[in-house]
Amino acid sequence: MSQNTEHSADTLAVSQIADAITNAIREGRLAPGQRLTEIDFAQKLNVSRPSVREAFRQLSSDGLLQSQPYRGVSVRHMTRREVDDLFTVRAALEGLAVRLSTPMITANIKPLEDIQAALDKAEETRDLNAMSRHNLAFHMLFADVSENGLLREQLRRISNNVYWLQFRVLVADDKVLGTNAAHRALVDAVRTGDAMLAETIMVDHVDQSRQLVQALSDDHFAAPVAR
């Protein structure tokens, strides 16, 4: 195997490991504060420890994991304030993504309407996992269509960081079903090409999620760091 081929294989392995860890956190199989070890993931995924180490490094840089001296790597556990800050930034960025992408999505509305149809079906059948999955696709579509790589990357990072808490508060309590009305209103605004209205609906929608998450008890958050 050539050096270039080996490098490509290593890069692919790191990406697959990072995706596996991210999905495990999203689905609640890895909880905030849970410690991760290189050897465990190397054996579980049949990959090299250096690849696992690099995936840990990348996810720590993204803020999804945290590395501490003498304690190793663990799933990041955020304080209530850190989560609130993330949602505040997320609302502004998602609103921007909607404003930038509305002209393109209005011209080709079918992908958005298809996701909305899937959301409506999940709401009707009370399929909470499907609702959560399609909700993520709905939100990321605007970032993807915006053609702004930096905006898309920042929103993916923020989404990964807050997804577990949002999943707990919305899916566990059935409240995710009540969020779909905002999706439909947003689709209607985009369909008419009203980018400013669509932006306002998205900002309000994300802020509603922020309020639901902030209503969680303190045991969902890390203790504030003493100053």
N, C-alpha and C positions, 0 to 999 in steps of 0.2 A: 504494500500500500504506500502511495506517495505521501510526502509531507503535507501537501495541500489537501489530499483526501482525508488524512488523519485529522487535520485542523477542522475541516468541514464537519466531520463526524462528531468531533468534540463540541463544536458550536451547536450542532443539532441536539446533542445529548443535554447540554446545559439548558437550552430552550425548553426541552421536554420536561426536565426536572423542575424548572421554574414554573411551568404550566401546571404540573402535577401538584406542586405545593400550593400554588394560588387557588386551584380548584378545590383542594382539600380544605383550605381556610374558608372559601366561599360557602361550601356545603356544610360547614360546622364539624368536619372530621378532625380538624386541627383547631384548637381553641386558643384565644389570646392568652399569652403567658406560657403556653406549652413549649417545652424544650425539644429541640430537634438535634439529631446527631448524624454526622456524615455516614457512619457505617450502616445505620439503619436504612437510610434512603439508598445507599449504594447497593445493599442487598435486595431491598424491596423492588427497586427499579432496574436492577442488573446493569448498573453503570459504575464508572470509576469514582473513587472518592474525590480526586481533584475536580471532576465535573460537578459533583455535589457541592464542593466547597465554593466553586465559582458561582453556582446558582444561588447559594446562600448569600454570597457577597453582593450579587446583583439585586436580590430581593431586599437585602438590608439597605442598599443604596436607595431603593424605591420606597423604603419606609414600611414595607410589609413585615419584615423580620427585624430583629434587633440583636446585636452582638455585644456582649458585655464581658469584660475581663473576669476570668475564673468561673464564669457562669455559662459560657458558650452562647449558642444561638437559640433564640426562641421566637415564637410568634409575637409580634408587637402588641402590647396591651396599652391602649391610649387612655389618657385621662379624659374626664368629661369636657374640659376646656379644649383639649386637642381635637376631639371629635366635633365640637361645636365650630371650631375654627375651620376644619375641613369642609363642613357642610356650607358654611358661609362662602368660602371660596368656590366650592362646587356650584352653588347656585349662580354666582356671577359668571363662571366659565360656561356652564350649560346654557345660560341665557344667551351668551355671546355665540355659542355654537349654533343655536337655533336661528339667531338673527343672520349669521353668515350663510347658513345652509338653506334657509327658506326659499330663496329664488330657484335654486337647483332642484330642491325636493318638490316644489310646486310644479315645475316643468316635468317631473317624473314622479308622480305621487304614489305609484303602485307599491314600491317596496315598503313605504310607511303604512299604507293601507293594509298590506298583507300582515304586518306585525300587529296592527291594531285589531285585525280580524282574529288573530291568534290570541290576543289579550282578551277580547270579548268572549271567545269560546272558553278560555280558562276561567274567566269570571263566572260564566254561566254554569260550568261544571264544577266550580269551586276547586279547581286543580291548582293548589297554592304553589307547588314547585314550578309548574309550567308558567304560572303568572309571574313568578319572580324571574324566571329565565327570560321570558319575552319582554319583561320590563327593562331588563338590562340591555337587550337588543334595541329596544325603542330609544332609550337614552343615548346609546352609543352611535346610533345611525346618524344623528345630527353632527356629532363630532367627526365621524368618518367622512360625511359628505362635505363638511366645511372646507376641506382641502387645506387645512392648517395643521401641519404635522405636530407642532409644539402643543397646540391646544388639545389635539387628540391624545397625545402621550400624557399630558398632565391630567386629563380627565380619567384616563385608564388607571393611572396610579391612585388618584383619589378614590375612584370607584372600588378598587381592590382593598383599600384601607378601611372603608366604611361599610363594605357590603355585608360583613358578618353581623354587625350590630343592626343594620337595616333589615337583614333577613330575619333576625330574631324578633324584632319589634313588629314587623309587618306580617311576616308569614306565620309566626307562632300564634299571633293574636287575630288572624284573619283580616287584619286591617289593610292588607295589600289589595283586597277586593275593592275597597272604597277609593283607592287611588286612580282607578281606571277612568272615572268621569273626567278627570283633568287631562288624561291622555286624549280622550275623544274631543274635548274642547280645543286642545292644541292642534290635533289633526284638522279640525274645521278651520282654524285660523291659518294654518299652512296652506290648506287647499285654496283659500281665497287670496293667498299671497301676502297676508298681513303680518309681516315679520315682527313689527313692534308688539303687536298683541300676542303673537306666539311667544316672543321672548318673555313678556310679562307673565304669561301663564306658566311657563317653565320655571321661572324664578320662584313664583308662589308655590308651585308644586314641590320643588326641592325643599323649600322652607317648611312646608308641612311635614315632610319626612324628618327634617331636623328637629322639629318640635316633638314628634313622636319618639324619636330616639332619646331626646333630652328628658323625656318623661320616665325613662327606665330607671330602675333602682341603682344605687351606687355600686352594687356588686358587679355590674356589667362593665365598669370602668376601672382603670388603674388608679391608685391613690395619687393625689397631687404630689409633685416633688417638692420637698421642703426647701425653702430658699434660705 
